[in-house]
Amino acid sequence: MDNNKEDTVYWMLLNHKIWHLYIAATNHGLLYVGSPGAPFEELAKWVEKKLPNHKLLEDKNVMKPYETELIEYLEGRRKEFALPMDFHGTDFQQAVWRKLVEIPYGQTATYTDIAERMNRPDAVRAVGTAIGANPMLITVPCHRLFGKHGEWRGYRGGLEMKERLLKLENIKNGKKINE
């Protein structure tokens, strides 16, 4: 079977100042933003699991619009992403991720908030599990989430990355610094 554009995952290593992370997309949109410093194998394993019939192809030209928006965000020049997203997860995971995208720049939410916004107040743990499976760091802003009482929770990109992103958005301890 010939490889075509419909079964290709394009990728590149975004290198910008302190940020070094793999990003990937299909023709339908961004589908992966990796952890800083994580090896290429993290992306390759994710694609193998979620899109087993797809081939990985490094293509900086295809990835340029995604790189540009991410760099604009990392430099504080972009507050929301216009790029298309191609979610790959269960229906529940995708519903959670869509709720995360609704959290505005510089604001935070709790796992309980997300469960309630989904009309599933009993699903806080399931929401947490879905958030932990988020393949698109930064663009699906799980860094804006805190525990019920403002406590920090784990973060796939590491707590140092979470802290950097919150500082960029002027958030400290789950609240806007000037609140």
C-alpha angles and dihedrals in degrees: 000000000000119000112244137178093267094063099042129104110200118207146175140176109250108215113184122150106298093352119097112164140141118244127188139184143175125215085273096059148280112333106167140036111174136211118275112269093005115144124254087251090073089063094040093052092047092051091046090053100041102030106022095167094053128097123220115234125180107225119160092183094058091043096047097095091051092046090050095053093045092050091048088053093046089051092050094249098111127054100178136024123243095183118112117253127214107203119203114186141083118309089256093050091049091050090052092047091050089054090051091054088057092062103102124234111275094020132099140208138189130239086250090054091055093047090050093047087055091050087243104110090161092058100073094123092046089050089052091050091049090049090052089055094053106132095192111070117191096010092059093042106219086149087077092065128099137174122272093274097039095270121149117252131196119289127202092224091050130259092272089061091046090051092050092050093047091049089050089054092044094245124143125181093349095309136090106263094237096048 
